[in-house]
Amino acid sequence: MQSQVIVPLDGSTCAEAILPHALFFALQTQSVLTLLRIIMPPGEPEYTVPYIPDDWYDGEVMWTKNYLTSLATRLQAQGARMQTQHVQGTLAGAAINSYAEQHSDVQLIALATHGRGDGGRLLLGSVAEDVLASAPTSLLLLHPPKDEHLPSGPIARASYQTILVPFDGTALSERVLEQATTLALTCNASIQLVAFPPPLVEEEMRVDEIEKPLLRVPAHKEKKQTDFLADQAEQLRTSTGLTVQTVVTDGDPEAFIERFYGQNQQNLLIVTTRKQAEHKVMRFLHQSNAPVLFIAL
């Protein structure tokens, strides 16, 4: 059975921004790329809305088929095997996860955050958060820049120059690094290992005869973390030939984003897991407009 990469779409250009990234993963894993749209079931909403015609559902199905087929044609030029699907659901996030649960061959859900429907069509709302909370498989999220539009014509796959991996030396992060390395080799990208500082400890300091607590990272722990990261990077360089860089942040995600991402707008992919996705990673997602791959392990 060939695996699937599914892309939920709502008709907006914001939601379509994930397509080049989804195409990359579909080609990289030789998966079917499935374009999916959630449609409100007939009889919904339960209350009467005067301006919605009685045959709205048939019209919605026809529009959806034409819309998804048009996008599929633009993606096929890259050699992807395509299929389109529409399913009924009142809650889009739940419907997306339900589809993935019912199809064991779904290995990735690719979704742009804050997608909105156009022309009075179904508004998906904050779907990404619901999907992230209970997705049964790996998830690729992208927060695209405002008003971003795909160029007309064939849709080209994304490419990544840097794969960023939050790394803490646990077995979980090592497994993430294995998959990130495979991706880096596929697109000849460099790897950036990022370690956040260890938990702060409380020390005593005397200021004007008043003892006050001072939170700081012991120097020996910070050095140990830096040395460990450097050892991991050297092993990876030796075994793969990839360019591997390391950084231990100061714990301020905004400052780190400004330093690392800056104005370069490089093709960046963050690889992590939902368990590792603390606020630092989520802030990176929204401030850098970089896609984040949450691997299901």
Legacy VTK file of the C-alpha trace (Angstrom):
# vtk DataFile Version 3.0
C-alpha trace
ASCII
DATASET POLYDATA
POINTS 297 float
0.000 0.000 0.000
1.411 3.366 -1.029
1.556 5.937 1.775
-0.304 9.255 1.710
0.614 12.850 2.444
-2.656 14.713 2.995
-3.150 18.458 2.583
-6.358 19.940 4.047
-7.444 22.974 2.024
-10.241 25.495 2.492
-10.017 27.436 -0.772
-7.777 30.209 0.569
-4.387 31.245 -0.773
-3.083 31.071 2.805
-3.917 27.360 3.037
-2.365 26.715 -0.394
1.015 28.034 0.814
1.778 24.594 2.291
1.574 22.847 -1.100
5.257 23.213 -2.184
6.317 21.747 1.171
3.804 18.911 1.006
4.989 18.157 -2.525
8.592 17.863 -1.291
7.617 15.244 1.303
5.356 13.354 -1.085
8.166 13.039 -3.624
10.789 12.314 -0.960
8.751 9.424 0.462
7.153 8.368 -2.861
3.724 8.946 -1.346
0.392 9.823 -2.907
-0.356 13.516 -2.393
-3.978 13.794 -1.285
-5.764 17.154 -1.455
-8.546 17.130 1.129
-11.416 19.498 1.803
-13.919 19.375 4.649
-17.521 20.216 3.749
-20.370 20.889 6.163
-22.848 17.974 6.051
-26.298 18.473 4.479
-28.714 19.824 7.058
-26.034 21.974 8.700
-26.298 24.504 10.126
-29.376 23.396 12.041
-30.785 26.907 12.209
-32.358 28.556 9.155
-30.183 30.938 7.163
-32.289 32.748 4.541
-29.484 33.488 2.072
-28.245 29.870 1.812
-30.065 28.098 -1.072
-31.548 24.628 -0.620
-29.075 23.101 -3.069
-26.004 24.664 -1.430
-24.460 21.266 -0.633
-24.459 20.075 -4.259
-22.920 23.365 -5.295
-20.272 23.063 -2.587
-19.331 19.547 -3.708
-19.063 20.636 -7.358
-16.944 23.677 -6.462
-14.688 21.545 -4.267
-14.099 18.937 -6.979
-13.232 21.603 -9.555
-10.977 23.477 -7.130
-9.018 20.412 -5.958
-8.699 19.016 -9.484
-7.269 22.320 -10.703
-4.616 22.290 -7.968
-3.835 18.610 -8.571
-3.151 19.342 -12.243
-0.649 22.043 -11.266
1.138 19.621 -8.916
1.268 16.669 -11.311
3.838 18.453 -13.460
6.412 17.624 -10.747
5.721 13.899 -11.077
3.597 13.503 -7.956
0.866 10.919 -7.841
-2.290 12.870 -6.933
-5.726 12.214 -5.564
-8.499 14.488 -4.300
-10.980 13.830 -1.511
-13.778 15.671 0.225
-15.332 14.530 3.490
-18.172 15.797 5.632
-17.539 17.327 9.010
-18.788 20.072 11.297
-15.416 20.403 13.042
-12.620 20.551 10.496
-9.803 19.568 12.862
-11.656 16.493 14.070
-12.576 15.544 10.491
-8.946 15.789 9.359
-7.706 13.600 12.210
-10.573 11.169 11.645
-9.567 10.779 7.991
-5.979 10.071 9.037
-7.120 7.536 11.634
-9.301 5.719 9.097
-6.475 5.544 6.543
-3.485 3.809 8.094
-1.358 4.732 5.072
-1.426 8.456 5.979
2.087 9.249 7.165
1.942 13.047 7.128
-0.642 15.813 7.463
0.576 19.080 5.894
-1.334 22.155 6.982
-0.972 25.948 6.848
-2.101 27.760 9.983
-4.775 30.463 10.008
-6.313 29.375 6.724
-9.596 31.074 5.886
-12.173 30.417 3.198
-12.948 32.946 0.477
-16.224 34.104 -0.978
-18.406 33.057 1.943
-17.203 29.476 1.838
-16.676 27.379 4.912
-14.356 28.999 7.455
-12.087 26.389 8.991
-11.058 28.605 11.882
-8.148 27.570 14.141
-7.843 24.093 12.718
-4.095 23.687 13.132
-4.262 23.774 16.918
-6.930 21.054 16.996
-4.996 18.863 14.566
-1.732 19.338 16.478
-3.391 18.276 19.722
-4.453 14.829 18.545
-3.044 14.043 15.081
-2.426 10.272 14.795
0.606 10.762 12.537
3.380 13.227 11.741
2.361 16.818 11.094
3.883 19.596 8.995
2.776 23.113 9.981
3.471 26.378 8.196
2.516 29.902 9.234
2.865 31.689 5.869
3.525 35.403 5.522
0.400 37.508 5.229
-1.047 37.739 1.715
1.410 35.189 0.304
0.301 33.760 -3.045
1.625 30.851 -5.053
2.814 31.776 -8.550
0.451 30.750 -11.329
1.183 27.628 -13.326
2.900 24.436 -12.122
3.638 24.305 -8.394
7.297 23.574 -7.682
8.379 21.613 -4.633
10.087 23.350 -1.739
13.778 22.958 -1.019
15.578 23.497 2.278
18.999 24.989 2.891
19.002 24.418 6.659
17.380 21.763 8.854
17.089 23.020 12.427
16.852 20.388 15.180
16.240 21.260 18.852
18.595 18.741 20.478
18.892 17.714 24.114
20.691 14.380 23.837
17.696 12.247 24.776
16.777 9.127 22.839
13.803 11.020 21.408
15.905 13.861 20.018
18.429 11.378 18.617
15.662 9.647 16.661
14.491 13.039 15.380
18.053 13.792 14.313
18.170 10.549 12.315
15.169 11.596 10.246
16.423 15.162 9.940
19.716 13.817 8.596
17.887 11.825 5.926
16.043 14.987 4.859
19.262 17.005 4.808
20.958 14.430 2.595
17.964 14.501 0.232
18.179 18.239 -0.428
21.858 18.786 0.405
20.983 21.003 3.342
23.057 21.857 6.379
21.974 20.876 9.895
21.701 23.309 12.786
21.658 21.664 16.233
20.095 23.955 18.800
20.289 23.375 22.539
18.352 25.475 24.983
19.983 26.137 28.349
19.562 23.638 31.206
17.160 24.480 34.041
18.184 27.476 36.093
19.434 26.975 39.648
19.173 29.333 42.565
22.355 30.741 44.064
22.870 33.205 46.877
24.528 36.579 46.421
25.014 39.405 48.946
24.000 42.890 47.871
24.294 45.676 50.463
24.133 43.145 53.301
20.871 41.728 51.918
20.884 38.192 50.623
18.971 37.899 47.362
18.466 34.810 45.175
20.031 34.885 41.725
18.904 32.504 38.999
21.719 31.410 36.708
23.099 28.424 34.827
26.210 26.955 36.432
29.217 27.494 34.160
30.244 23.842 34.269
26.793 22.707 33.105
26.749 25.217 30.259
30.220 24.125 29.127
29.247 20.448 29.371
26.220 21.079 27.158
28.294 22.979 24.603
30.949 20.235 24.499
28.308 17.532 24.115
26.674 19.344 21.225
30.044 19.834 19.536
30.815 16.097 19.842
27.476 15.178 18.279
28.047 17.600 15.417
31.524 16.218 14.709
30.227 12.643 14.635
27.501 13.674 12.207
29.931 15.522 9.935
32.236 12.522 9.837
29.516 9.985 9.077
27.543 12.013 6.496
29.767 14.764 5.105
27.029 17.299 5.881
27.678 20.787 7.169
26.628 20.747 10.827
26.549 23.798 13.082
25.676 24.119 16.753
24.324 26.821 19.033
23.341 26.952 22.700
20.754 29.701 23.074
20.412 32.096 25.960
16.827 31.007 26.527
15.257 34.036 24.817
13.410 32.673 21.752
12.784 36.091 20.225
16.466 37.063 20.404
17.486 33.695 19.003
15.072 34.018 16.083
16.346 37.510 15.331
19.965 36.352 15.339
19.530 33.095 13.478
16.805 33.860 10.983
17.294 37.609 10.674
16.663 39.060 7.277
18.139 36.139 5.333
14.795 34.447 4.725
16.687 31.228 4.124
14.840 28.041 3.235
14.566 26.655 6.735
12.839 23.534 8.085
12.479 22.834 11.817
12.247 19.151 12.772
10.987 18.203 16.228
8.206 16.275 17.987
5.062 17.425 19.717
6.597 16.373 23.026
9.593 18.621 22.385
7.521 21.498 21.002
7.709 23.933 23.863
6.802 27.592 23.438
10.247 28.288 21.963
9.517 26.164 18.883
5.992 27.493 18.503
7.230 31.073 18.677
9.784 30.209 16.016
6.972 28.867 13.839
5.032 32.110 13.976
7.924 34.583 13.859
10.099 33.002 11.188
7.385 31.684 8.833
9.447 28.497 8.697
7.679 25.123 8.350
7.871 22.841 11.386
7.806 19.056 10.992
6.423 17.354 14.108
7.531 13.743 13.797
5.339 11.063 15.333
7.608 8.632 17.189
LINES 1 298
297 0 1 2 3 4 5 6 7 8 9 10 11 12 13 14 15 16 17 18 19 20 21 22 23 24 25 26 27 28 29 30 31 32 33 34 35 36 37 38 39 40 41 42 43 44 45 46 47 48 49 50 51 52 53 54 55 56 57 58 59 60 61 62 63 64 65 66 67 68 69 70 71 72 73 74 75 76 77 78 79 80 81 82 83 84 85 86 87 88 89 90 91 92 93 94 95 96 97 98 99 100 101 102 103 104 105 106 107 108 109 110 111 112 113 114 115 116 117 118 119 120 121 122 123 124 125 126 127 128 129 130 131 132 133 134 135 136 137 138 139 140 141 142 143 144 145 146 147 148 149 150 151 152 153 154 155 156 157 158 159 160 161 162 163 164 165 166 167 168 169 170 171 172 173 174 175 176 177 178 179 180 181 182 183 184 185 186 187 188 189 190 191 192 193 194 195 196 197 198 199 200 201 202 203 204 205 206 207 208 209 210 211 212 213 214 215 216 217 218 219 220 221 222 223 224 225 226 227 228 229 230 231 232 233 234 235 236 237 238 239 240 241 242 243 244 245 246 247 248 249 250 251 252 253 254 255 256 257 258 259 260 261 262 263 264 265 266 267 268 269 270 271 272 273 274 275 276 277 278 279 280 281 282 283 284 285 286 287 288 289 290 291 292 293 294 295 296
